[in-house]
Amino acid sequence: MDRWRQLHRSRYGNISYYSNSNRQRAQLHLYVDINIDECATDMDNCAEHATCTDIEGSYSCNCDIGYTGDGTECIDVNECELQVDSCDENANCTNIDGGHNCSCLPGYSGNGTYCYDIDECTTDMDNCAQKATCTNTDGSFSCMCSDGYTGYGVVCYDIDECENNSDSCDVNADCNNTNGSFSCSCKRGYSGNGATCTDMDECLGEVSNDCSAAADCLNTAGSYSCHCKPGYGTNCSDVDECSGRSHDCSKNAECLNIEGGYNCQCSTGYTGNGKVCEALPDVRGPEEQKTGENGSNLGLISGVTVAGFLVVATLLIIGFLCALKIRKHSKSMKVPLSINVAFGKPNHNLPALSESTKQTRLTLLQRQIQKKTCTKVSV
């Protein structure tokens, strides 16, 4: 065996053999050109992680991919450290013996040599709060609380805009906090959308206030007030100035209460505006005036005299009708008739009747009419 190895190394040598017949040693010198494959016959000295390559009369050793050295000694190459790996920029490189592995970073998907971003927001892979907005980023995502909420996105709390005065309500509006927001409503007495409120004039509309018809409505900021009109008191009820002696009528006038006030009317025999009344001129004769001064006819005034004449005219007509009836039955009644005397018709032979006499006779005549009987009135 040693001799054969020697021949292999020298590639050329002598071939010796023994003869079986006479056992004599014969030496034959041969010169043979034979190539020996050291790689196939495991006669090479290449390293474990090297590749043996047979060549004419010899062989060569080359380190495998992922290793470096002269072939007889090969050490692992760290592609990750030397940045000669084939991993995507969004992948992790892991060195292994004779190579490396690539794995996509969190937030990315792929085979390692190619990685693409994962949209966690659309694939429900985020952990944002319900009241937060998810925003996809390169390889990740972010959470931001929605308007009206505060927090770090994963947890969000409602903001009470009314309490921290961050609302936009008008100064004359009420703020009402809601989830994530707020609402504004104008206070009573104001109108608008809450962000802007203007005073409402309740006095302009009849149904906008509850003032009495006997009261004046006075508009105020956000409200109104009712003030009873002159002539009205508590609860705007009518004040009877006449019974309360709060009027300014003349002592010679009569006070007449009306709704919300009063009127002054001069008494009979006086004239004026009611607050100032002057006596009418006295048209009675000297005898009647004297009688009036003695107190016998204190209630008789010229106004009654005028009214008396109207009554006399009426009674004359009635008396005339009675006279016709009396003439018809004059023989049976046997009563002298003197209409002229009864009613004071002017007679040149008789003196003129006074007003008091006329009044007396008128009274008697009225009584006769009530009894439906016409009689002669004698002087």
LUMLOMAR-119328 format. One record per residue (C-alpha): x, y, z; residue number from 1. Coordinates in Angstrom, 1 decimal, padded with zeros to 4 digits, always signed. Layout:
# LUMLOMAR-119328
- xx,yy,zz,n
- X,Y,Z,NUM
...
***
This chain:
# LUMLOMAR-119328
- xx,yy,zz,n
- +000.0,+000.0,+000.0,1
- +002.8,+002.4,+000.9,2
- +004.4,+001.8,-002.4,3
- +001.2,+002.5,-004.3,4
- +000.8,+005.7,-002.4,5
- +004.3,+006.6,-003.3,6
- +003.6,+005.9,-006.9,7
- +000.5,+008.1,-006.7,8
- +002.4,+011.0,-005.3,9
- +005.2,+010.8,-007.8,10
- +002.8,+010.0,-010.5,11
- +005.5,+007.9,-012.1,12
- +007.4,+004.8,-010.8,13
- +008.5,+001.3,-011.2,14
- +006.0,-001.6,-011.2,15
- +007.3,-004.7,-009.4,16
- +005.6,-008.1,-009.3,17
- +006.5,-011.8,-008.4,18
- +006.3,-014.7,-010.6,19
- +004.0,-017.4,-009.3,20
- +006.0,-020.1,-011.0,21
- +009.4,-019.7,-009.6,22
- +008.7,-017.0,-007.1,23
- +011.5,-015.0,-008.5,24
- +011.3,-011.4,-008.1,25
- +011.2,-009.5,-011.3,26
- +011.5,-005.8,-011.5,27
- +010.0,-004.1,-014.4,28
- +010.6,-000.5,-014.9,29
- +007.5,+001.1,-016.5,30
- +006.9,+004.7,-017.2,31
- +003.1,+005.2,-017.2,32
- +001.3,+008.6,-017.3,33
- -001.8,+008.0,-015.0,34
- -004.0,+010.9,-013.4,35
- -005.2,+010.1,-009.9,36
- -008.5,+011.8,-008.5,37
- -007.5,+012.7,-005.0,38
- -011.0,+014.2,-004.3,39
- -012.7,+011.0,-005.3,40
- -010.3,+008.7,-003.4,41
- -010.5,+010.9,-000.3,42
- -006.7,+011.6,-000.6,43
- -007.2,+015.4,-000.5,44
- -006.7,+017.6,+002.6,45
- -009.5,+020.1,+002.0,46
- -011.3,+021.6,+005.0,47
- -014.8,+020.3,+006.0,48
- -016.5,+023.4,+004.6,49
- -014.4,+023.4,+001.4,50
- -015.0,+022.0,-002.0,51
- -012.3,+019.7,-003.5,52
- -011.7,+020.1,-007.2,53
- -009.5,+017.6,-009.1,54
- -007.0,+019.0,-011.5,55
- -004.4,+017.4,-013.7,56
- -001.9,+015.8,-011.5,57
- -003.3,+017.4,-008.3,58
- -006.5,+019.0,-006.8,59
- -007.6,+022.3,-005.3,60
- -009.7,+023.3,-002.2,61
- -012.1,+026.2,-002.2,62
- -014.1,+027.3,+000.8,63
- -017.9,+027.0,+000.5,64
- -020.2,+030.0,+000.2,65
- -020.5,+031.5,+003.6,66
- -017.0,+030.5,+004.6,67
- -013.6,+032.1,+004.0,68
- -010.0,+030.7,+004.0,69
- -007.4,+028.9,+001.9,70
- -009.5,+025.8,+001.4,71
- -007.6,+023.6,+003.8,72
- -009.0,+025.8,+006.6,73
- -012.4,+027.6,+006.3,74
- -014.2,+029.8,+008.8,75
- -017.8,+031.1,+008.8,76
- -018.5,+034.5,+007.2,77
- -020.9,+036.7,+009.3,78
- -022.9,+038.2,+006.4,79
- -025.1,+040.2,+008.8,80
- -022.1,+041.8,+010.4,81
- -020.4,+042.5,+007.2,82
- -023.8,+043.7,+005.7,83
- -023.4,+041.4,+002.7,84
- -026.7,+039.7,+003.5,85
- -029.7,+039.6,+001.2,86
- -032.3,+040.7,+003.7,87
- -034.8,+043.5,+003.1,88
- -034.2,+046.8,+004.8,89
- -037.3,+046.1,+006.9,90
- -036.1,+042.7,+008.0,91
- -033.8,+041.2,+010.7,92
- -030.7,+039.3,+009.6,93
- -029.7,+036.3,+011.7,94
- -026.2,+034.7,+011.0,95
- -026.1,+031.0,+010.8,96
- -023.2,+028.5,+010.1,97
- -022.4,+029.2,+006.5,98
- -025.2,+031.6,+005.8,99
- -027.9,+033.8,+007.3,100
- -031.7,+034.0,+007.8,101
- -034.0,+037.0,+007.1,102
- -037.2,+037.7,+008.9,103
- -039.5,+040.8,+008.4,104
- -039.7,+043.3,+011.2,105
- -043.0,+043.7,+013.2,106
- -045.4,+045.7,+011.2,107
- -044.2,+044.1,+008.0,108
- -045.0,+041.0,+006.1,109
- -043.0,+039.0,+003.5,110
- -040.2,+036.3,+003.1,111
- -037.5,+038.4,+004.6,112
- -035.7,+039.3,+001.4,113
- -038.9,+041.4,+000.5,114
- -041.0,+043.0,+003.2,115
- -044.1,+045.2,+002.9,116
- -045.9,+047.4,+005.4,117
- -049.0,+046.0,+007.2,118
- -051.9,+048.5,+007.7,119
- -052.9,+047.7,+011.2,120
- -055.7,+050.2,+011.1,121
- -057.6,+048.6,+008.3,122
- -056.9,+045.0,+009.4,123
- -058.0,+045.6,+013.0,124
- -054.6,+044.8,+014.3,125
- -054.4,+048.1,+016.3,126
- -055.2,+048.6,+020.0,127
- -056.6,+052.1,+019.7,128
- -059.5,+053.2,+021.9,129
- -063.0,+053.3,+020.5,130
- -062.9,+057.1,+020.7,131
- -059.5,+057.4,+019.0,132
- -058.3,+057.7,+015.4,133
- -055.9,+055.1,+014.1,134
- -053.2,+056.3,+011.7,135
- -051.0,+053.8,+009.8,136
- -047.3,+054.5,+009.8,137
- -044.4,+052.7,+008.1,138
- -044.2,+049.5,+010.0,139
- -046.5,+050.6,+012.7,140
- -049.5,+052.8,+013.6,141
- -050.4,+055.6,+016.0,142
- -053.5,+056.3,+018.1,143
- -054.9,+059.8,+018.7,144
- -058.0,+060.6,+020.8,145
- -060.8,+062.1,+018.8,146
- -061.9,+065.7,+019.3,147
- -063.7,+066.1,+022.6,148
- -061.6,+063.4,+024.3,149
- -058.2,+063.3,+026.0,150
- -055.7,+060.5,+026.6,151
- -052.8,+058.7,+024.9,152
- -054.9,+057.0,+022.2,153
- -055.2,+053.6,+023.7,154
- -057.3,+055.1,+026.6,155
- -059.5,+058.2,+026.0,156
- -061.6,+060.2,+028.4,157
- -064.4,+062.7,+027.6,158
- -063.5,+066.3,+028.0,159
- -066.2,+068.4,+029.9,160
- -066.0,+071.6,+027.8,161
- -068.6,+073.2,+030.0,162
- -066.6,+072.7,+033.2,163
- -063.3,+073.9,+031.8,164
- -064.8,+076.8,+029.9,165
- -063.6,+075.5,+026.5,166
- -067.0,+075.7,+025.0,167
- -068.2,+078.3,+022.5,168
- -071.6,+079.0,+024.0,169
- -072.9,+082.6,+024.2,170
- -072.8,+084.3,+027.6,171
- -076.6,+084.2,+027.6,172
- -076.7,+080.4,+026.8,173
- -076.6,+077.2,+028.9,174
- -073.8,+074.7,+028.1,175
- -074.7,+071.0,+028.2,176
- -071.8,+068.5,+028.1,177
- -072.2,+065.4,+025.8,178
- -069.9,+062.5,+025.0,179
- -067.1,+064.0,+023.0,180
- -068.8,+067.4,+022.6,181
- -071.3,+069.8,+024.1,182
- -074.4,+071.7,+023.1,183
- -075.6,+075.3,+023.7,184
- -079.1,+076.5,+024.3,185
- -080.1,+080.1,+024.7,186
- -081.5,+081.0,+028.2,187
- -085.1,+081.9,+028.7,188
- -085.7,+085.3,+027.3,189
- -083.1,+085.0,+024.6,190
- -083.3,+083.5,+021.1,191
- -080.6,+082.1,+018.8,192
- -078.5,+079.0,+018.0,193
- -076.8,+078.9,+021.4,194
- -073.5,+080.2,+020.0,195
- -075.2,+083.6,+019.5,196
- -078.1,+084.7,+021.7,197
- -080.1,+087.9,+021.4,198
- -082.6,+089.4,+023.8,199
- -086.2,+088.5,+022.9,200
- -088.6,+091.4,+023.3,201
- -091.6,+089.7,+025.0,202
- -093.5,+092.9,+025.0,203
- -093.9,+092.9,+021.2,204
- -096.1,+089.9,+021.1,205
- -099.3,+089.4,+023.0,206
- -098.6,+085.7,+023.6,207
- -095.0,+086.3,+024.8,208
- -095.9,+087.8,+028.1,209
- -098.6,+087.4,+030.8,210
- -099.1,+091.0,+031.6,211
- -102.7,+092.1,+032.2,212
- -104.5,+094.2,+029.7,213
- -104.5,+096.8,+032.4,214
- -100.7,+096.8,+032.7,215
- -097.8,+098.1,+030.6,216
- -095.1,+095.6,+029.6,217
- -091.5,+096.7,+030.1,218
- -088.9,+094.7,+028.3,219
- -085.6,+093.9,+030.2,220
- -082.5,+091.9,+029.3,221
- -083.6,+088.4,+029.1,222
- -087.0,+089.1,+030.6,223
- -089.8,+091.7,+031.1,224
- -091.8,+093.3,+033.8,225
- -095.5,+094.3,+034.1,226
- -096.5,+097.7,+035.6,227
- -100.2,+098.4,+036.3,228
- -101.5,+101.4,+034.4,229
- -102.7,+104.5,+036.2,230
- -106.1,+103.9,+037.8,231
- -105.3,+100.2,+038.6,232
- -104.1,+098.8,+041.9,233
- -103.1,+095.4,+043.2,234
- -103.2,+092.7,+040.5,235
- -104.1,+095.5,+038.2,236
- -107.7,+095.6,+039.4,237
- -109.7,+098.8,+038.9,238
- -109.4,+101.4,+041.6,239
- -112.7,+103.2,+042.5,240
- -111.4,+106.7,+042.9,241
- -114.9,+107.9,+043.6,242
- -115.4,+105.7,+046.7,243
- -111.8,+106.2,+047.8,244
- -112.1,+110.0,+047.6,245
- -108.9,+110.0,+045.5,246
- -110.5,+112.1,+042.7,247
- -110.3,+115.8,+042.0,248
- -113.9,+116.4,+041.0,249
- -115.5,+119.7,+042.1,250
- -117.7,+119.7,+045.2,251
- -120.5,+120.7,+042.9,252
- -119.9,+117.7,+040.6,253
- -120.7,+114.0,+040.7,254
- -117.8,+111.5,+040.4,255
- -118.5,+108.6,+038.0,256
- -116.0,+105.6,+038.3,257
- -115.0,+104.1,+034.9,258
- -112.5,+101.3,+034.1,259
- -109.0,+102.6,+034.9,260
- -110.2,+106.1,+035.9,261
- -113.2,+108.3,+036.6,262
- -115.2,+111.1,+035.1,263
- -116.4,+114.3,+036.8,264
- -119.9,+115.6,+035.8,265
- -121.2,+118.9,+037.1,266
- -124.4,+118.6,+039.2,267
- -127.7,+120.0,+037.9,268
- -127.6,+123.8,+038.0,269
- -123.9,+123.9,+037.4,270
- -121.7,+124.0,+034.3,271
- -118.1,+123.2,+033.7,272
- -115.6,+120.4,+033.1,273
- -116.4,+118.6,+036.3,274
- -113.3,+119.6,+038.1,275
- -114.4,+123.2,+038.0,276
- -118.2,+123.8,+038.1,277
- -119.9,+127.2,+038.1,278
- -123.6,+127.8,+039.0,279
- -126.0,+128.5,+036.1,280
- -127.7,+132.0,+036.2,281
- -130.9,+132.0,+038.4,282
- -133.9,+132.6,+036.1,283
- -136.6,+132.5,+038.8,284
- -138.7,+135.4,+039.7,285
- -138.2,+137.5,+042.9,286
- -141.0,+135.6,+044.8,287
- -139.5,+132.2,+043.9,288
- -136.0,+133.3,+044.8,289
- -137.3,+134.6,+048.2,290
- -139.1,+131.4,+048.8,291
- -135.9,+129.5,+048.0,292
- -134.0,+131.7,+050.5,293
- -136.5,+130.8,+053.3,294
- -135.7,+127.1,+052.6,295
- -139.2,+126.1,+051.4,296
- -137.9,+125.1,+047.9,297
- -134.2,+124.3,+048.5,298
- -134.2,+121.5,+045.8,299
- -136.0,+123.6,+043.2,300
- -133.6,+125.1,+040.6,301
- -134.1,+126.4,+037.1,302
- -133.2,+123.0,+035.7,303
- -136.2,+121.5,+037.4,304
- -138.4,+124.4,+036.1,305
- -137.4,+123.6,+032.6,306
- -138.1,+119.9,+033.1,307
- -141.4,+120.9,+034.7,308
- -142.5,+122.7,+031.6,309
- -141.9,+119.6,+029.6,310
- -144.1,+117.7,+032.0,311
- -146.8,+120.4,+031.8,312
- -146.8,+120.2,+028.0,313
- -147.4,+116.4,+028.3,314
- -150.1,+116.9,+030.9,315
- -151.8,+119.6,+028.8,316
- -152.3,+117.0,+026.1,317
- -153.7,+114.5,+028.6,318
- -155.9,+117.2,+030.1,319
- -157.2,+118.2,+026.7,320
- -158.3,+114.6,+026.2,321
- -159.9,+114.5,+029.6,322
- -161.7,+117.8,+028.9,323
- -163.3,+116.3,+025.8,324
- -164.6,+113.5,+027.9,325
- -165.8,+115.8,+030.6,326
- -167.8,+118.0,+028.1,327
- -169.4,+114.9,+026.8,328
- -170.7,+114.2,+030.2,329
- -170.9,+117.7,+031.6,330
- -174.7,+117.5,+032.3,331
- -174.4,+114.5,+034.5,332
- -171.2,+115.6,+036.2,333
- -172.3,+119.1,+036.8,334
- -168.8,+120.3,+037.4,335
- -167.7,+123.7,+036.0,336
- -164.8,+123.3,+033.7,337
- -161.9,+125.7,+033.7,338
- -158.9,+124.3,+031.9,339
- -157.4,+127.7,+031.6,340
- -157.6,+128.2,+035.3,341
- -156.3,+124.7,+036.1,342
- -153.2,+124.9,+034.0,343
- -152.6,+128.6,+034.5,344
- -153.3,+129.7,+031.0,345
- -153.0,+133.5,+030.8,346
- -156.2,+135.3,+031.7,347
- -156.5,+139.1,+031.7,348
- -159.0,+139.0,+034.6,349
- -156.8,+136.7,+036.8,350
- -153.5,+137.3,+038.4,351
- -150.5,+135.2,+037.0,352
- -149.7,+131.9,+038.9,353
- -146.5,+131.5,+040.7,354
- -144.1,+128.5,+040.0,355
- -145.0,+126.9,+043.4,356
- -148.7,+127.1,+042.6,357
- -148.1,+125.6,+039.2,358
- -146.1,+122.8,+040.8,359
- -148.9,+122.1,+043.3,360
- -151.5,+121.9,+040.7,361
- -149.4,+119.6,+038.5,362
- -149.1,+117.2,+041.4,363
- -152.8,+117.2,+041.9,364
- -153.3,+116.6,+038.2,365
- -150.9,+113.7,+038.1,366
- -152.9,+112.0,+041.0,367
- -156.1,+112.5,+039.1,368
- -154.6,+110.9,+036.0,369
- -153.4,+107.9,+038.0,370
- -157.0,+107.4,+039.2,371
- -158.1,+107.7,+035.6,372
- -160.4,+110.6,+036.6,373
- -160.4,+114.2,+035.3,374
- -161.7,+116.7,+037.9,375
- -161.9,+120.5,+038.0,376
- -159.1,+122.2,+039.8,377
- -160.4,+125.3,+041.5,378
- -158.3,+128.2,+042.7,379
***
